[in-house]
Amino acid sequence: MTKIVELKAAKEKKKSRGRFFAVDYQQWQKVCALGMNQAVAYLVLANGASGKDHSTTKWSARSISKYSKLPFERGRRAIADLVSKQFVERLEGGDRPKYRIVISSASDQKKLIWLPNAIVTGVENLRSPLHQILQTDNVLTLQVLVNLYFHHHLESEAGISQDQLSRVHTGEKVGDYKQFAVWEFVPACDKTACGWNLAEPIFNPELLKKYRKTDKAKVKSEMWKPFWNCLQVIEDLRLIEWVPYLFSSNEGVPIHPYGVSNKKDSVSKLERALGDASHEAAVAALLCIKQRAGVDDETLAEFSVEADRGQSDYYRVIVPRHIQNLTMRSIARLSFRPITKPTSRWYAQLHATSESWVSDYGKIKEQAQRELVFNSTRTVAASVA
């Protein structure tokens, strides 16, 4: 029995290998300058790479056609262009060619973009993101998508680095309950903040030159417009999602996610349960605050219905009162994630955090509900007397 379990574990381990690949950051920007077909071909070849340095690949125009739906001849010409520009080296010709991805001499591990195989090959019945973006006929969109992975750090940032991409929710403290404070945040975000490092690779060189030499305000909007358009397409294709997250302050430490998604994957379920628990505890505390202020039971019942998570106009949270500058920001997270050790560690950490906070919120909710019932009963008894 033990042997069977060990063999099964070994098979799973072997199966999980190679679910991600890497491309050099600098080389990728240069390849995108050649055009969409070359960029698509480069990603497919890199996805099929193996060997000690993961640079040798037997994938060719057939693989490009299979995964991206780019016609075979166009894929073949794209490879030929990559070879002539020295981004790819042909090691063997014939019907079964062999290539080597040329690594920049300045490359190092810190300048690699780690990508999930799924963005090339797709998953289950879903179309490959590479195929979908090829249909947009805009290489900048593909360039932005891949560059987003360079700034995607699940273990340390829970998604794309917030200094590169985030949305801020407006909110305020609405009351104190025992040693806690209740806050309300508006779900809608009016502005998306983006860091220069993320957008700069696709800036028009002429506009960038004007921006640096002339009145910046005149060209800033025009210079950034292509990036925002690309990001919108990536959102429309559901290749990126936004997850509300609590922070101790604007520059402070992350506390936990406030999940709002109804998706059925394990991550969304964990984060949704955490968001639900936070909201329910905050509403229970708010009811106590209103009851203490003299609000009658009928009005409290109406508020309880209006504050239900499915109907509420606010994201409600309750945190220890010493957190005086609570902030909620939506973190951008890529939908297709490389299956790596950091990804596994992030999920394990999320699971532990979720369990702890859900338990704490459950205790706050239970305490507040007992207080509500006690005070309501006492009020009725007093009125009868």
C-alpha positions, 0 to 999 in steps of 0.5 A: 500500500505504501509503495502505491502511495509513493508511486502515485506521489512520484507521478504527481510530482513528475506531472507538475514539473514544467508547468511554467517557463521563462523568457528574458525580460530585455529580449522580450521587449525587443522581440515585440518590436518585430511584430505580433507573429514574431512575439507569438512564435517566440513565446511558443518556442520558449514554452517548448524549451528544455535542457539544462538552461531551458533554452533548447526547443524542438517545438516549431511552426506546427506547435505555433499553429497548434496553440496560437492558430497562427497559420503554419506558413506565417509561423515558419516565416516568424521563426525565420525572422527570429533566427535572422535577428539572432533571437533564436538559433537554428541547431537542426533543420529538416522536418523536425527542426531544433532551435535554441533561444538566445539568452542575452549576455546581460541576462540574470535570474532577476530579469526573467519573466516566469510564465505559466504554460497555460497562457500558451497551451490553454487549460481544459476547454478554455482557449489559449490566451495567446490565441485570444490576444492574437485575435486582437491584432495588437502586439502591445496587448501581448507585451503588456500581458507578459510584462505583468507577470514580471511584476506578479509576486504572489508570495510577497504581494498577493498579486501584481506589485501594488506600486505598479498596479492597484485601485484605491477604495474610498472609506471611513470609520463609522463607529467603535465597538469594544476594542474594535473599529467598524469601517465602510468602503465604497466598492467602486474605484474611480482611478487605477494607479499604475507604476512607470516601470510597468507601462514604459516598455510600450510607450511611443519613443517619440512621445516619450522623448517629448515628455522628457523635453517639453511640458509633460502634461501635454503628452502624458495622456496621449503617451499612456493611452495605449497602455490603458487600452491594452489593460482593458482588453486583458480585463475583458478577456478575464486574464486579470482579476481585482481582489480588494485587500485591507492594509494597515495604512496607505504605506502599511502592511497587508492584513487580509483579502476581502474576497468578493468573487463568486468563482468556484476555485479554491482561492476565490472560495477562501477569500470570499469566506473571509470577506463574508466573515468580515462583513457579517461581524462588522454588521453585527457590531454596527447593529450594537452601536445603533442599538446603544444610540437608541435606534428601535428594533424595527429600524435595526431589522430594516438595516440588517436586511439592507446591510446584507452582503448581497445587497449592501452598498458598502464593503464593511469591515471590523478591525482592532481599534489601534489600526487608525488609518485602515486602507482598502486597495484592490490588487491586480492578480493574473488569472493564469498562474505559474505552478511554482514553489512560491505559488504553493507557499502563497496558497498555504499562507492564504489558507492559514490566514483565512482560517485564523481571521474567519474564526476571529470574526465569528467570535466578534459576530457571536458576541455582538449578536448575544449583546443585541438579544440581551439588550433587546430583551432588557428593553422589552422587560423594562417597557412591560414593567 
